[in-house]
Amino acid sequence: MKYREVAAALITGTFAIAAESYAGEMVSEQMLCHSVRTIFDASQPDMAQVREVYKVVEREFTELDRKNAARGRPKIYARMTDEGKQTTSALVTARCDDFPKDSIKQSTATVYEGIEAMGDAMGVNE
């Protein structure tokens, strides 16, 4: 019985540490998706942290647009409606479920490239 109590305490402690692993970590483009999901999956997400994640995603998309324009390619993010931008940002954070070791920057770039490829295939990026 005592072993069960000790094991239960260790497991509970481990989950508590994992759930708060992002605490104090500054939200940046280098933040790992695991930490992003920890913020979003909290029972009561810290809305300041959530907003900061979305700001970082928006900055990354804007930077990718700038790089596209410098190569003579159309801007993708700048042409989106506000609703489209919100949905695209949500795609980045949802992608983090499948790729927890990627950074926000990597996840944003992958989503951006996917949207760009769809636009190319449909002929809207010409």
C-alpha positions, 0 to 999 in steps of 0.5 A, spaced: 500 500 500 505 504 501 508 503 495 502 505 491 502 512 495 509 513 493 508 511 486 501 516 485 505 521 489 511 521 484 506 520 478 502 526 480 508 530 481 511 529 474 505 531 471 504 537 475 512 539 473 510 537 466 504 541 466 508 547 468 514 546 464 513 553 460 512 557 466 517 563 466 519 561 459 518 567 454 514 566 448 518 567 442 519 564 435 524 558 438 519 556 443 517 549 442 510 546 440 510 542 446 510 548 451 505 552 446 500 546 447 501 546 455 499 553 454 493 552 450 491 545 454 491 548 461 485 548 464 485 555 465 489 558 459 493 564 461 490 569 456 496 573 456 501 567 454 495 565 448 495 572 445 503 572 446 503 566 442 499 569 436 503 575 436 509 571 435 505 567 429 503 573 426 510 576 426 513 570 423 507 570 418 509 577 416 516 575 416 515 570 411 511 574 407 517 579 406 521 574 404 516 572 399 516 579 396 523 579 396 523 573 391 518 576 387 513 572 390 506 574 392 505 575 400 500 570 402 498 572 409 497 580 407 492 578 403 488 574 408 482 577 412 482 577 419 478 571 420 483 567 415 489 570 419 486 567 426 484 560 422 491 560 420 494 562 426 490 556 430 493 551 424 500 553 427 498 551 434 494 545 432 500 542 428 504 543 435 500 537 437 503 532 432 510 535 432 511 537 439 519 538 438 518 543 432 519 550 434 513 556 433 518 558 427 518 551 424 510 550 425 509 557 422 513 556 416 510 549 414 503 552 415 505 558 410 509 553 405 502 549 405 498 555 404 503 557 398 503 550 395 495 550 395 495 557 392 500 555 387 496 549 385 489 553 384 493 558 380 491 564 385 499 566 387 500 568 379 
